[in-house]
Amino acid sequence: MLPNYYCCSSCHEKFEFKFREAVYYLGPTPIGDQVADDTLLNVPVRPAWCKDCASVSLVEDIAPLRTFEAAYGAVRNGLPIEYPFHTDRMDSAGVRGEIEAYLRWRMGRRHAARALCCGGSNYQFMDVATPLIKHAECEFGFINGMCIISGGSYRTPGIYSPINVRVYTSEGDLAGLLTWRTADKSHWKVEALAYPRVVDG
């Protein structure tokens, strides 16, 4: 579970995620101005400190292929899994289809995990036992995760307000932003979005 935010242990400056969820687009054609719901797959993520952006970020959590194969085997035998997603209270047919999609994606994946804020690889994971990330602006502080337990709220994303979830290619390139559901609720409208361009010099 992702912390709600991160905070400096000394000066209490707060560091929040710019976004908390992301999806891969696995469709057969280049992404356009809308995508089918069944071509999307949630990105497995871990919290990290992006050293290029100097902020907390989501980073792709890409386990070895054998981990996906083991999860696929477990699902075929009716056993629960926790990675790449939790199967608690999920329909068995849906679980099998989703784990097959993850296995196909992992078999084709070539690029190393990316920080989803900028596409870079200069990051440090924050969900390890002792991350000890020093707050550069504070003499004594370290950046720690903070969790707040609260009741959930029901929402209908994409119907009454845009969902604004980033969508990435199977190789982790930022491709767009999901906004609104179509009237039949089988597709999402997509706005163009890409990683910021780095200008040398």
C-alpha positions in Angstrom: 0.0 0.0 0.0 1.3 3.4 -0.9 1.7 6.0 1.9 -0.7 8.9 1.7 2.3 11.3 1.5 5.9 11.7 2.7 7.1 14.2 5.3 10.4 15.5 6.6 11.1 14.2 10.1 12.5 17.5 11.2 10.9 20.5 9.4 7.7 18.6 8.5 7.7 19.7 4.9 5.2 17.5 3.0 5.9 15.7 -0.2 2.9 14.3 -2.1 2.5 12.1 -5.1 1.5 14.0 -8.2 -0.6 11.0 -9.2 -1.3 7.6 -7.5 -2.3 5.3 -10.3 -1.3 4.6 -13.9 -2.2 2.1 -16.7 -0.5 0.5 -19.6 -2.1 0.6 -23.1 -1.7 -2.8 -24.7 -3.8 -2.3 -27.8 -2.8 -3.5 -31.2 -2.7 0.0 -32.8 -1.0 3.2 -31.8 -2.9 5.1 -29.1 -5.4 7.6 -30.4 -7.9 9.9 -28.9 -9.8 7.0 -27.2 -8.9 3.5 -26.0 -11.0 0.5 -25.2 -11.2 -0.4 -21.5 -10.1 -4.0 -22.2 -6.7 -2.8 -23.7 -5.7 -1.2 -20.4 -3.7 -2.9 -17.5 -2.9 -1.3 -14.2 0.8 -0.5 -13.8 2.4 -2.3 -10.8 4.1 0.5 -8.9 6.4 1.2 -5.9 7.1 4.5 -4.2 10.5 6.1 -4.9 12.4 9.4 -4.7 13.1 10.6 -8.2 16.5 12.2 -8.0 16.0 14.0 -11.3 12.7 15.6 -10.3 13.6 15.9 -6.6 10.2 14.5 -5.6 8.3 11.4 -4.6 7.2 9.4 -7.6 5.7 6.1 -8.7 8.2 3.7 -10.3 7.2 0.6 -12.3 7.5 -2.5 -10.2 8.8 -5.1 -12.7 9.5 -8.4 -11.1 11.5 -11.1 -12.9 9.6 -13.2 -15.5 9.6 -16.2 -13.2 7.5 -14.3 -10.7 4.8 -13.7 -13.3 5.0 -17.4 -14.4 4.6 -18.5 -10.7 1.6 -16.1 -10.3 0.0 -17.5 -13.5 0.5 -21.1 -12.2 -1.0 -20.2 -8.9 -4.1 -18.6 -10.5 -4.6 -21.6 -12.7 -4.6 -23.8 -9.6 -7.1 -21.5 -7.8 -4.6 -20.0 -5.4 -4.6 -16.4 -4.3 -1.7 -14.0 -5.4 -0.6 -10.6 -4.2 1.6 -9.6 -7.2 1.2 -8.2 -9.8 -2.2 -7.6 -8.1 -4.3 -8.8 -5.2 -6.9 -11.4 -6.1 -9.0 -11.1 -3.0 -12.7 -10.9 -3.8 -12.1 -11.1 -7.6 -14.0 -13.3 -10.0 -11.8 -16.3 -11.0 -12.4 -15.9 -14.7 -11.4 -12.2 -14.5 -8.3 -13.0 -12.5 -7.1 -15.6 -15.0 -7.6 -13.2 -18.0 -5.8 -10.4 -16.2 -2.8 -12.5 -15.1 -2.5 -13.8 -18.7 -2.3 -10.2 -19.9 0.4 -9.4 -17.3 2.4 -12.5 -18.3 2.2 -11.5 -22.0 3.2 -8.0 -21.2 6.2 -9.1 -19.1 7.4 -11.6 -21.7 7.5 -8.7 -24.2 9.0 -6.0 -21.9 12.5 -4.9 -22.8 13.1 -1.6 -21.1 14.2 -1.4 -17.4 11.7 0.1 -14.9 11.1 3.8 -15.2 10.2 6.6 -12.8 6.7 7.5 -14.1 7.1 11.2 -13.4 9.9 11.7 -16.1 10.7 8.3 -17.6 14.2 8.2 -15.9 16.0 5.6 -14.0 17.7 7.9 -11.4 15.6 7.0 -8.4 15.7 5.3 -5.0 12.9 3.1 -3.7 11.3 4.3 -0.5 9.5 1.1 0.5 12.6 -0.6 1.8 13.4 -1.2 5.5 15.6 1.9 5.9 15.5 4.2 2.9 17.1 7.2 4.8 16.5 9.8 2.2 18.0 13.1 3.5 15.9 16.2 3.0 18.3 18.4 1.1 16.6 21.6 2.4 16.8 20.7 6.0 19.8 20.2 8.3 18.6 17.2 10.2 15.5 15.8 8.4 14.9 12.5 6.6 11.9 11.9 4.4 9.4 9.3 5.8 6.2 7.8 4.6 2.9 8.8 6.4 -0.2 6.6 6.3 -3.6 7.8 7.2 -6.4 5.3 7.7 -9.8 6.7 6.6 -13.1 5.5 5.2 -13.3 5.2 1.4 -15.5 7.3 -0.7 -17.5 6.1 -3.6 -16.8 7.7 -7.0 -17.7 7.1 -10.6 -14.5 8.2 -12.4 -14.9 9.5 -15.9 -18.6 10.0 -15.6 -19.1 13.1 -13.3 -15.5 14.2 -13.5 -12.4 13.3 -15.5 -10.4 10.4 -14.1 -7.1 11.9 -15.1 -5.0 8.7 -15.0 -1.8 8.6 -17.0 -1.5 5.9 -19.7 1.8 4.4 -20.7 3.0 2.2 -23.5 4.0 -1.3 -22.7 7.7 -0.1 -22.5 6.8 2.6 -19.9 6.7 5.7 -22.3 4.1 8.2 -21.3 1.4 8.2 -24.0 -1.5 10.2 -22.8 -4.1 10.9 -20.0 -7.3 9.1 -19.6 -10.1 11.6 -19.0 -13.8 10.7 -19.7 -15.7 7.5 -20.3 -17.6 7.2 -23.5 -21.4 6.9 -23.3 -21.3 3.1 -23.6 -18.6 3.0 -20.9 -16.5 0.6 -22.9 -13.9 3.2 -23.9 -11.9 6.1 -22.4 -11.2 9.4 -24.0 -7.5 10.2 -24.1 -5.6 13.5 -24.1 -2.1 13.6 -25.5 0.6 13.7 -22.9 4.4 13.0 -23.0 7.4 13.1 -20.7 9.0 16.6 -20.6 11.7 17.0 -23.2 15.2 17.3 -21.8 17.2 20.0 -23.5 21.0 19.6 -23.3 23.3 22.5 -22.6 
